[in-house]
Amino acid sequence: MSGGSGMNMLLIQFLLIGLVFYFLIIRPQGQARKRAEEMLAALKKGDEITTAGGIIGKVKDLRENQITIESGTSTLVVERARIVRVGTTSAPGQQA
């Protein structure tokens, strides 16, 4: 009789561990991915962006997967997926 009870407890423990993984790992990653996709979809000319490599520039031209940006006196083409931030990137203590 106690064998069935022990199996039920084991299943409940696995279910609880699965729920913890879902709420602490899987769900937040999905939400972050959705926010990143929305940010990239809303990208427009003139936006100030930061790339994964740390390049800061203004959007000059938009294409399907490539974006032309102007950074200082240079014009660069970057992949849309490499953009990590859209908006002002002023240093702490400075006003935008």
Stockholm file with secondary structure:
# STOCKHOLM 1.0

chainA/1-96         MSGGSGMNMLLIQFLLIGLVFYFLIIRPQGQARKRAEEMLAALKKGDEITTAGGIIGKVKDLRENQITIESGTSTLVVERARIVRVGTTSAPGQQA
#=GR chainA/1-96 SS CHHHHHHHHHHHHHHHHHHHHIIIIIHHHHHHHHHHHHHHHTCCTTCEEEETTCCEEEEEEECSSEEEEEETTEEEEEEGGGEEEESCCCCTTCCC
#=GC SS_cons        CHHHHHHHHHHHHHHHHHHHHIIIIIHHHHHHHHHHHHHHHTCCTTCEEEETTCCEEEEEEECSSEEEEEETTEEEEEEGGGEEEESCCCCTTCCC
//
